[in-house]
Amino acid sequence: MTAQTKLASIFNNHMVLQRETEVAIWGNDKPNTVITIEGSWGHKAKTVTDNKGNWQTKIKTTSAGGPYSLKVVGSQKVVLEDILLGEVWLCSGQSNMEMPLKGFIGQPINKSNESIMKSENAQLRFFKVKRQTALSPQENLAAGNWEISSRTTAADCSAVAYFYGKMLQETLKIPVGLITSSWGGTVAQAWMSPPSLRKDFPEFDLGALTQEKLNQNSPSALYNGMIHPLVPFGIKGVIWYQGESNKSNPEQYAKLFPALIANWREDFKQGDFPFYFVQIAPFVYSKKENAAFLREAQLKTMQTTKNTGMAVTLDIGEEFSIHPAEKEKVGERLAYWALAKTYGMSGIEFSGPVYKSMEVNGNKATLSFDYTPLGVFSKNPQDFEIAAEDKIFYPATVKITKGKLEVWNDTVAKPVAVRYAWKNFVEGSLFNTAGFPASSFRTDNWEK
């Protein structure tokens, strides 16, 4: 078969390229062939294929705008049309990220029909990565095309990604491109590269994997098939919704998740780009497990990993559905983080209360919080518990005084620990005055 000029499958008509940077472009052709690239926005690049016919180079992009064309000339000429320069975000995770705007069978998305009806927007575009597992890192995606947001295409777009991108596009008034790479029911280690797992997680035996045993939860299987082929496509950052499938081992996840973030940042080689994620929502899991420990691992990741942010969902979980219908709030809460921290918009709140410190006076514990410039708020504070050194927790009475929480139970004379929403399913009752919910938290570090 005669070699011809090809670009990696992420590059096609209608795509969005990251503005005001140098973006990587790559593909293959005949060995030792000169490749010239020209963007109609006024920049060019040149490279030569290696002895296997692979090539990669970078081309400078300018400020947001378009539509533009991209001409690639090697042994043949390829021209891509209707290209926009704007903000590109990679959207990944398991089923709550995968869940489309039209919903799942028997599981709706709030305002789905209304949102689809209003989805016509040529400045908002999607690329959905096709599911693919692999034993080793792949150079190309299984398939995919960039699509313009419309009533036809938006219905199948990730609901969280759609609402996130919609809010960014309408606020920034520039093009936004969303690359969704997600697979329901998957564990974090499936989304990590082989070197990153071998480095710090010997419990995952990559050498034992065979093609026959490979599935979507095999270590590195999804990184190899659905993330590595995107490297090093120019992105602004990542939004992530995953964790339910790792709830049985929160101690491990507390190490896995920061390592995943570091892994992706290292491989994309675009600095410590923003990584905003969603804390898993309340749900009636098995009584043998307490998902509050997994939520805590996510909270700690936000507190210890730079340039991250967490959208809390403690107030919008559903007792008997692991896929909450309120995806608009999830996408918008992620967008508030990006608008405030990545795009520097001042004067807006973006996080719910985060526990800061506790002071004990007599039988009362007074709690202080970050991200509460006007204090905390609650119409009916509930799911608070308090304990003494005996580690026996009692339901607590809560009073808000000058923006802080006073917590007590007359049975506990000398409190040493307070917990909030420390169980699988709760209806979040603690907020800041901007309406963002607090994460579940505890002041102790006891094993149970």
Secondary structure, DSSP 8 states (H G I E B T S, - for coil): -----EE-TT--TT-EEESSSEEEEEEE-STT-EEEEEETTTEEEEEE--TTSEEEEEEE--SSEEEEEEEEESSSEEEEEEEEEEEEEEEEESHHHH-BTT-BTTB--TTHHHHHHT--EEEEEEEE------SS--SS-S---EEEESTTTGGGSBHHHHHHHHHHHHHH-S-EEEEEEE-TT--GGGGS-HHHHHHH-TTS-GGG--TTT--TTSTTHHIIIIIGGGTT---SEEEEE--GGGTT-HHHHHHHHHHHHHHHHHHHTS-S--EEEE--------TT--THHHHHHHHHHHHHSTTEEEE--TTS-BTTBSS-S-HHHHHHHHHHHIIIIIS---S------EEEEEEEETTEEEEEEES-TT-EE-SS--SEEEE-TT--EEE-EEEEETTEEEEE-TT-SS--EEEES-SS------EETTS-B---EES-----
